C-alpha cells in the first residue's frame, strides 16, 4: 500500500518519516499521477480542514479516487460539530476525569500525535480520542464546567506542522514511524489482499450473534476470497474510512453504537452489513407487522395496541396471547399472558416504555424455522426448538438463560413453502443478511419476524454446511466489493 502525507506546503514540513511520501496539497489535487490507486492511503496534514479549503478537498477527492483519507470528510465534519463533540465528551466522561483529575487549572489542551502524547499518562485518553476523531495531528481542548467543575471536551482541531513545538519533533517522528510500521493501521501490509474488512465484534457481549470461533471462521473465509479482516471495537468509529467493508457482529439497535457504525460506513461508501435501513426495519416489530400485512404475507393474528386499546385484545385474540415490546430481541421483551389481570399488568409495563406495543395470537409449536437469506438468496436453514418446559426458544429466568436445541438442515430438506415465504419476506426489507423466523402449523406457514444481524454461531447454524456457510456469507461481500471497485467504462 502506498502511503502519502499531504501537506499544505512541503517546504514547511520538518519531519522525515521512513516509507512515507510527502506531497503538496496542490500537487495531489491536480496532477494525474494521484488520480487513481485503490491501495493508496492519504494522511491529510494540511493546515486547515475548513469547508472548501485545500485540506477539505484533499480528503473529499481522496475518497472520490478510492484512496483512504485520514481524516475522512465525516471525521472533519464531526470535529467541527459542537453537538457531536459534546456527545463524545459524555461517552468519555469517566476516562477524562481520571486522566485530568490532577490538573488544577480550569482549562487544558491535549496534543495528540498519531494517537499519542509526549506524556505517557495520557496514553489511554489519546488512544480513545484518536479512535473517535481519527486525524493524525490534533489538539483536544478541555474545560471545567457545571456546578461540580467536571471536565468537558469542548472542541477538537487539527495541528499544523508549524504549531508543533520543536522539542516535540523527535517524538512526533517516532509516533508516526511506529504507527505506519504497525499492522494495526494497515492490516494488509503483510499480504496482497485488495480489500480490508472490518468486523465489529465485542468479546464481552453476553449474547453475541457470533462466538469467537465463528468469527475466526469468517476471517479465514474472507482471506481465502481476497479480503483482509480486522476485528474493530466501538472506539474505532472514526477509522471506518480505512476499510472497504464493515460486517457488524454485535447485537444491533437503533439507539446504539451499531447503528451509528452502519450509518458512518454507508456514508463512507463501504459495503456494510447490517445496513442502517435493515437495522431500522428489522428492530421494530410494529413496522414488520404492518409491512407483512400490506404485502399479504401470512402472520399470526396481530394487533398494534395503544394504551386505550388494551381492552380489544381478549375479544380479538383470546387468551393466552403474546405481548411484544416493539424493539425486543433474543426473546426478551416478549411475554405470554394467560389471564386478564396479567394482560393489563404486562400491557402497562410495556406501554410505559413505548407508545405502541404488539399483541399477537399465541401459536404453540415445538420449533420455529429459521431461514438465513443474504443478497436475496437462501443460504442456510435451522429448526430452533423451544427451551424445555418453556414456550420460547430462549428462557430468561433469574439472570440465567436457557435455550432449546438447534438443528441445522440442508435447504433441500426444508418444505419449499417455508423457503419461499422466507425469501419473499426478506426481499421486502432489503438485500442484506437476515434470519427469517417462521412457524408451521398444520398446512399453514406463518411469518414470525425478519431479523437483521442473525445468529451465525459455531456448532449451531453451521451444522449442515460447516465452513461453507462462512464462505457463502463472505462471497457476497467479495462480489459487492468487486462491483463497487470495478473500473468504470470510459
Beta strands, then each sheet from edge to edge (+ up, - down):
strand 1: 2-7
strand 2: 21-24
strand 3: 40-44
strand 4: 68-70
strand 5: 107-113
strand 6: 137-145
strand 7: 150-158
strand 8: 195-200
strand 9: 227-232
strand 10: 245-248
strand 11: 271-273
strand 12: 302-305
strand 13: 321-329
strand 14: 332-337
strand 15: 357-361
strand 16: 367-374
strand 17: 377-385
strand 18: 394-397
strand 19: 400-403
strand 20: 406-409
strand 21: 433-441
strand 22: 444-452
sheet 1: 2+ 1+ 3+ 4+
sheet 2: 5+ 6- 7+
sheet 3: 9+ 8+ 10+ 11+
sheet 4: 12+ 15- 13+ 14-
sheet 5: 20+ 17- 16+ 21- 22+
sheet 6: 18+ 19-
end
